[in-house]
């Protein structure tokens, strides 16, 4: 203490600064080495905090995974937006690595032009983006492998898909941790699979499904569905057997997932002579009733806003009309916050039915595809025989209601068979020894975990004519997709075949946040501007009409106007100038509002925070000075 008192003030100050600098240096080293993973996430959507489902999947990894994150620094310099997003991706990957407890090995690679790293990136499926005319490419993707050399990759990280970034990486981890191809159990009354005996070709939708999944066809009279089925796919089910209905019920209640396509009217079956008599409605009435799902097989939904214009033969003559039974829905009708539909642009349906929840249903419904308010619930009999588009349009009257055509359903439900399995049903002409009894699993009276279903109120959407067009390309047939019907089906099967944690993952927010207040001001002003612009157009039209109505005399090539006519022209001109002034005033007010808000934001960001820090520093200095004076006085 005597030593400190003997030091002069200047020496003491320098010594304190040196000690503080050393302390900050070693604290920085310690933080990088020991507490690098510590973070405080203050973002609204918790962008930098992993969801519970992701953490559960990361904890379940048994063998190590290797992540190779390829990002070209030059690409980030040329495109700052992608550079900022690359930081977001890298931070999330580091969070994954930390949460995996050493099971993820993360490599950050800058693939320079014509290097070994670039060749490796291309080999692993990373997509290159041209940077200049020299042929140099930039890369921004992720390749992941497991111990058995199974590989998954994100060819290019699109910033527009940022809200599903966590889902995409978690899906990759899940598939590498359990790389076996998922098995889909297919039950349908339509002939969509190949038949080698008759050389019947499968529907294009089946070729899509078999690329990603192993498909197992289930007998229509199946008594029990095996647990190795990841997802049960029911397409236009015409189920009569109580035993089969019970098998489906128990599969769902035991935790099985299902995708169900039902329809008030299947047009494809009616129009094709190769198909069995499966035309008409399809439903899982007993199961839907027990689970709390409402589906009316006697009504289809027609939407005038998305109806397809067709040319049809009606009583021997061609009629062109909007066919309300056929609809092509765009992004406005799709759920942009759900991974199943967020990246889709259009879905085509034919005579689709509406889905809803019964009163008191225990399920939660998440709409995936919806109509516009210009929709009508129409009697299905109008399309079951010889549909007349003109007559259907003639009776059109909008319900001013939005209908759900496809949805997720989740929640805990009770069995449709509360008394246990139904008694065995004997087939006509069958003997008692013909069928061996199936040993059923213990009866489930209710689901222990929330069930997961995706239900679509249309089955025609898988028919080729509603989503692809066959084209001849140098003698070869090529299928060109017209809509995202197949993508919707594959996305749903892919999502449902994942773990419960993966299914529960939903979209997250964006790291780049727009200035909503400025956008609202601009939109409001533009709306007012458009109203004023319409007034100007109307006045100009009225002026032109007045000019035409004037009886103008033309003598010797000169136009002669009466005093009244000159007054009318003068008055109209004054009105035009007044409206134009209003337009300029609206534009000026718009600029002023945006500039004032911009100035306020700059003041807050540039000056407010430093000012607050300065005020706090002054208060602390005064407080310490006061304490020092008190100690001196007491001493």
ChimeraX attribute file (.defattr): number of C-alpha atoms within 10 A of each C-alpha:
attribute: neighborCount
match mode: 1-to-1
recipient: residues
	/A:1	5
	/A:2	6
	/A:3	6
	/A:4	10
	/A:5	9
	/A:6	9
	/A:7	11
	/A:8	9
	/A:9	11
	/A:10	9
	/A:11	10
	/A:12	13
	/A:13	11
	/A:14	11
	/A:15	12
	/A:16	12
	/A:17	11
	/A:18	11
	/A:19	11
	/A:20	11
	/A:21	12
	/A:22	12
	/A:23	12
	/A:24	12
	/A:25	12
	/A:26	11
	/A:27	12
	/A:28	14
	/A:29	13
	/A:30	12
	/A:31	13
	/A:32	11
	/A:33	10
	/A:34	10
	/A:35	11
	/A:36	12
	/A:37	12
	/A:38	8
	/A:39	9
	/A:40	8
	/A:41	11
	/A:42	10
	/A:43	12
	/A:44	10
	/A:45	14
	/A:46	14
	/A:47	19
	/A:48	17
	/A:49	17
	/A:50	15
	/A:51	17
	/A:52	13
	/A:53	17
	/A:54	24
	/A:55	16
	/A:56	16
	/A:57	19
	/A:58	22
	/A:59	12
	/A:60	13
	/A:61	18
	/A:62	10
	/A:63	12
	/A:64	16
	/A:65	25
	/A:66	18
	/A:67	21
	/A:68	19
	/A:69	25
	/A:70	26
	/A:71	26
	/A:72	21
	/A:73	18
	/A:74	16
	/A:75	19
	/A:76	19
	/A:77	12
	/A:78	13
	/A:79	12
	/A:80	11
	/A:81	13
	/A:82	18
	/A:83	19
	/A:84	15
	/A:85	19
	/A:86	22
	/A:87	13
	/A:88	16
	/A:89	22
	/A:90	16
	/A:91	13
	/A:92	19
	/A:93	21
	/A:94	16
	/A:95	15
	/A:96	24
	/A:97	19
	/A:98	16
	/A:99	18
	/A:100	21
	/A:101	11
	/A:102	12
	/A:103	19
	/A:104	24
	/A:105	15
	/A:106	18
	/A:107	15
	/A:108	13
	/A:109	18
	/A:110	19
	/A:111	24
	/A:112	18
	/A:113	14
	/A:114	11
	/A:115	11
	/A:116	10
	/A:117	15
	/A:118	22
	/A:119	14
	/A:120	13
	/A:121	26
	/A:122	14
	/A:123	10
	/A:124	20
	/A:125	17
	/A:126	23
	/A:127	18
	/A:128	18
	/A:129	14
	/A:130	12
	/A:131	15
	/A:132	10
	/A:133	7
	/A:134	7
	/A:135	11
	/A:136	13
	/A:137	20
	/A:138	25
	/A:139	29
	/A:140	29
	/A:141	24
	/A:142	27
	/A:143	20
	/A:144	23
	/A:145	21
	/A:146	20
	/A:147	12
	/A:148	10
	/A:149	11
	/A:150	14
	/A:151	18
	/A:152	21
	/A:153	19
	/A:154	19
	/A:155	19
	/A:156	17
	/A:157	20
	/A:158	13
	/A:159	18
	/A:160	10
	/A:161	14
	/A:162	20
	/A:163	22
	/A:164	21
	/A:165	22
	/A:166	24
	/A:167	22
	/A:168	17
	/A:169	20
	/A:170	22
	/A:171	22
	/A:172	19
	/A:173	24
	/A:174	20
	/A:175	18
	/A:176	23
	/A:177	21
	/A:178	13
	/A:179	15
	/A:180	11
	/A:181	13
	/A:182	20
	/A:183	18
	/A:184	24
	/A:185	21
	/A:186	19
	/A:187	22
	/A:188	20
	/A:189	19
	/A:190	20
	/A:191	16
	/A:192	19
	/A:193	17
	/A:194	14
	/A:195	11
	/A:196	9
	/A:197	6
	/A:198	7
	/A:199	8
	/A:200	13
	/A:201	14
	/A:202	14
	/A:203	15
	/A:204	17
	/A:205	21
	/A:206	16
	/A:207	14
	/A:208	14
	/A:209	18
	/A:210	12
	/A:211	10
	/A:212	15
	/A:213	18
	/A:214	15
	/A:215	20
	/A:216	14
	/A:217	12
	/A:218	17
	/A:219	12
	/A:220	17
	/A:221	15
	/A:222	16
	/A:223	20
	/A:224	20
	/A:225	20
	/A:226	11
	/A:227	11
	/A:228	11
	/A:229	21
	/A:230	24
	/A:231	28
	/A:232	27
	/A:233	25
	/A:234	22
	/A:235	24
	/A:236	28
	/A:237	22
	/A:238	20
	/A:239	17
	/A:240	10
	/A:241	16
	/A:242	18
	/A:243	19
	/A:244	19
	/A:245	24
	/A:246	24
	/A:247	21
	/A:248	22
	/A:249	26
	/A:250	27
	/A:251	22
	/A:252	24
	/A:253	24
	/A:254	19
	/A:255	17
	/A:256	23
	/A:257	24
	/A:258	26
	/A:259	21
	/A:260	22
	/A:261	25
	/A:262	26
	/A:263	30
	/A:264	31
	/A:265	30
	/A:266	25
	/A:267	22
	/A:268	21
	/A:269	21
	/A:270	17
	/A:271	10
	/A:272	11
	/A:273	9
	/A:274	11
	/A:275	15
	/A:276	12
	/A:277	12
	/A:278	20
	/A:279	22
	/A:280	20
	/A:281	23
	/A:282	23
	/A:283	21
	/A:284	19
	/A:285	14
	/A:286	14
	/A:287	18
	/A:288	15
	/A:289	15
	/A:290	17
	/A:291	24
	/A:292	20
	/A:293	21
	/A:294	16
	/A:295	23
	/A:296	18
	/A:297	21
	/A:298	16
	/A:299	22
	/A:300	27
	/A:301	26
	/A:302	29
	/A:303	27
	/A:304	23
	/A:305	16
	/A:306	21
	/A:307	21
	/A:308	18
	/A:309	14
	/A:310	16
	/A:311	15
	/A:312	17
	/A:313	13
	/A:314	15
	/A:315	8
	/A:316	7
	/A:317	8
	/A:318	11
	/A:319	15
	/A:320	13
	/A:321	19
	/A:322	21
	/A:323	26
	/A:324	27
	/A:325	24
	/A:326	23
	/A:327	25
	/A:328	18
	/A:329	22
	/A:330	17
	/A:331	15
	/A:332	13
	/A:333	22
	/A:334	23
	/A:335	19
	/A:336	18
	/A:337	16
	/A:338	19
	/A:339	23
	/A:340	21
	/A:341	22
	/A:342	18
	/A:343	18
	/A:344	18
	/A:345	16
	/A:346	19
	/A:347	24
	/A:348	24
	/A:349	23
	/A:350	29
	/A:351	27
	/A:352	30
	/A:353	30
	/A:354	25
	/A:355	21
	/A:356	19
	/A:357	18
	/A:358	16
	/A:359	9
	/A:360	7
	/A:361	18
	/A:362	18
	/A:363	20
	/A:364	15
	/A:365	20
	/A:366	15
	/A:367	21
	/A:368	24
	/A:369	22
	/A:370	19
	/A:371	25
	/A:372	20
	/A:373	15
	/A:374	17
	/A:375	23
	/A:376	23
	/A:377	20
	/A:378	21
	/A:379	15
	/A:380	22
	/A:381	15
	/A:382	16
	/A:383	20
	/A:384	17
	/A:385	10
	/A:386	9
	/A:387	16
	/A:388	18
	/A:389	24
	/A:390	19
	/A:391	13
	/A:392	19
	/A:393	16
	/A:394	10
	/A:395	9
	/A:396	18
	/A:397	13
	/A:398	15
	/A:399	13
	/A:400	11
	/A:401	13
	/A:402	16
	/A:403	23
	/A:404	23
	/A:405	24
	/A:406	25
	/A:407	22
	/A:408	19
	/A:409	22
	/A:410	19
	/A:411	17
	/A:412	17
	/A:413	21
	/A:414	18
	/A:415	20
	/A:416	20
	/A:417	20
	/A:418	13
	/A:419	9
	/A:420	14
	/A:421	18
	/A:422	14
	/A:423	8
	/A:424	11
	/A:425	9
	/A:426	10
	/A:427	10
	/A:428	6
	/A:429	6
	/A:430	9
	/A:431	9
	/A:432	9
	/A:433	7
	/A:434	8
	/A:435	10
	/A:436	7
	/A:437	9
	/A:438	9
	/A:439	8
	/A:440	12
	/A:441	9
	/A:442	9
	/A:443	16
	/A:444	19
	/A:445	18
	/A:446	19
	/A:447	19
	/A:448	14
	/A:449	14
	/A:450	20
	/A:451	21
	/A:452	24
	/A:453	22
	/A:454	24
	/A:455	22
	/A:456	25
	/A:457	32
	/A:458	29
	/A:459	29
	/A:460	26
	/A:461	27
	/A:462	24
	/A:463	20
	/A:464	19
	/A:465	14
	/A:466	22
	/A:467	24
	/A:468	20
	/A:469	14
	/A:470	13
	/A:471	12
	/A:472	9
	/A:473	9
	/A:474	7
	/A:475	7
	/A:476	9
	/A:477	11
	/A:478	13
	/A:479	15
	/A:480	11
	/A:481	16
	/A:482	15
	/A:483	21
	/A:484	21
	/A:485	24
	/A:486	22
	/A:487	19
	/A:488	22
	/A:489	21
	/A:490	19
	/A:491	14
	/A:492	22
	/A:493	25
	/A:494	19
	/A:495	20
	/A:496	23
	/A:497	23
	/A:498	19
	/A:499	16
	/A:500	19
	/A:501	16
	/A:502	21
	/A:503	18
	/A:504	18
	/A:505	20
	/A:506	14
	/A:507	19
	/A:508	19
	/A:509	16
	/A:510	18
	/A:511	18
	/A:512	11
	/A:513	7
	/A:514	9
	/A:515	9
	/A:516	9
	/A:517	11
	/A:518	16
	/A:519	12
	/A:520	11
	/A:521	16
	/A:522	17
	/A:523	13
	/A:524	13
	/A:525	19
	/A:526	16
	/A:527	12
	/A:528	15
	/A:529	19
	/A:530	13
	/A:531	13
	/A:532	17
	/A:533	17
	/A:534	12
	/A:535	15
	/A:536	20
	/A:537	14
	/A:538	12
	/A:539	17
	/A:540	16
	/A:541	12
	/A:542	13
	/A:543	19
	/A:544	12
	/A:545	11
	/A:546	15
	/A:547	14
	/A:548	10
	/A:549	9
	/A:550	13
	/A:551	12
	/A:552	13
	/A:553	12
	/A:554	10
	/A:555	8
	/A:556	6
	/A:557	7
	/A:558	8
	/A:559	9
	/A:560	13
	/A:561	15
	/A:562	12
	/A:563	8
	/A:564	10
	/A:565	16
	/A:566	12
	/A:567	12
	/A:568	16
	/A:569	15
	/A:570	12
	/A:571	12
	/A:572	18
	/A:573	15
	/A:574	12
	/A:575	16
	/A:576	18
	/A:577	12
	/A:578	12
	/A:579	18
	/A:580	16
	/A:581	12
	/A:582	16
	/A:583	19
	/A:584	12
	/A:585	13
	/A:586	17
	/A:587	16
	/A:588	12
	/A:589	13
	/A:590	19
	/A:591	15
	/A:592	12
	/A:593	15
	/A:594	16
	/A:595	13
	/A:596	11
	/A:597	15
	/A:598	14
	/A:599	12
	/A:600	12
	/A:601	13
	/A:602	12
	/A:603	12
	/A:604	13
	/A:605	11
	/A:606	11
	/A:607	11
	/A:608	13
	/A:609	12
	/A:610	12
	/A:611	12
	/A:612	11
	/A:613	11
	/A:614	12
	/A:615	12
	/A:616	12
	/A:617	12
	/A:618	12
	/A:619	12
	/A:620	12
	/A:621	12
	/A:622	12
	/A:623	12
	/A:624	12
	/A:625	12
	/A:626	12
	/A:627	12
	/A:628	12
	/A:629	12
	/A:630	11
	/A:631	10
	/A:632	9
	/A:633	8
	/A:634	7
	/A:635	6
